[in-house]
C-alpha cells in the first residue's frame, strides 16, 4: 500500500485524538450556553418560560453575562418588549429585574438580524455569578400591557463568560 509523505490518515488513532483535542480547545475558548423556546407566534403573559442551564461548564470564570433573545415577525406591533427576568441558583433568587428591549433603533429600523420573515435580537440583562451547584434556572415573562403578544415566535437566553462578548457588562 502506497502512502503519500506528510499526509496522515484520518482514520489513524493519532489523527482522531488530534481532532478531538482541537474540538475540545475550540469549544472551551468561546463557549456560550444558550437555549430558545418556541411560543408559536403568540406569547401569553400567563406563560412564563423557564430555562435551565448548567453553568458548571463555565469553568475559569466567576461571572456570566445573561442575554435575553427574541425572534419576532413584522406582526409584532410594539416598539419595545418588556420582560421580567428571574434567575435562581438552587433555591436562591440571584436576580430579579425588569428589562425593556428596544425593538426599533434610533433611526426607526428593526433591531436584530433577519433571514426571511423573522428578526432575531439579543439584549443584555445582567451579570450572574457562576452557580456553585452547577445550574441556573432563568425565567422570562413578558409584562406588556396586552396579555397576548402577536408576532413573537421564539424567546431565549444566552449565558456567556464575562469578557468574551462585545456587549459583556454593557
MOQUI-V439398 format. One record per backbone hydrogen bond with DSSP energy under -1.0 kcal/mol. NH is the residue of the N-H (numbers start at 1). CO is the residue of the C=O. Records with the same first field share a line. If there is no record, write none. Layout:
NH->CO  CO
//
This chain:
7->4
12->9
16->12
17->13
18->14
19->15
20->16
21->17
22->18
23->19
24->20
25->21
26->22
27->23
28->24
29->25
30->26
33->159
35->157
37->155
39->153
40->153
41->152
42->39
43->149
45->147
47->44
49->140
51->138
53->136
55->53  134
56->134
57->54
58->55
64->128
65->160
66->126
67->158
68->123
69->156
70->121
71->154
72->119
73->151
76->73
81->101
83->99
84->141
85->97
86->139
87->95
88->137
89->92
92->89
94->87
95->87
97->85
99->83
101->81
103->79
104->79
105->109
108->105
111->103
113->120
115->118
119->72
120->113
121->70
123->68
125->66
126->66
128->64
130->62
136->53
137->88
138->51
139->86
140->49
141->84
143->82
149->43
151->41
153->71
154->71
155->37
156->69
157->35
158->67
159->33
160->65
162->63
164->161
168->165
170->167
//
